[in-house]
Amino acid sequence: MSTIENRLSRRTLIAGGLASGTLATLPAQSQTGRTAMKPTIGVDNAVTTLVSVFMLRDPADQPKLVALLQEGVELYSKIQEGGMIATVLLTGRDGKRVIGYSQWRDAAAIDAFRNAFRNEPQMTANMQSVDALVTREGYICDVIYSLHV
């Protein structure tokens, strides 16, 4: 009996309908000296996934939103303590959405990230700029199925 490896390629992720668009990968820079991990979408209890959906009020602001999100992730990667593994941003081709797919060591690391937006002045200013452009939803998820072809 053959086994199926449960990993999902980026191409399959996009084709699967989470979002169609372009990708920007922003790996976390380890502050703890740990070896950097590459983002891999797979059934793995060792990581916690955060999916963030940003719905733009004006599709013309999508490039500005992407720049703000990249800035926020890069800011956080410099102050964090090893909780973020990687973040991928996907842009909807219609300009109406940006989706963030982030992998974290655990849910506590996501909480620390969210707290940084309240406690770190640069991050607070960044999120206020983001919120002026969008409505947003965030979901802590577990990958339960993936297929790598």
Secondary structure, DSSP 8 states (H G I E B T S, - for coil): ------EE-HHHHHHTTS--S-EEEEE---SS--------EE--TT-EEEEEEEEESSGGGHHHHHHHHHHHHHHHHHH--S-EEEEEEEE-TTSSEEEEEEEESSHHHHHHHHHHHHH-HHHHHHHHHHHTTEEEEEEEE--------
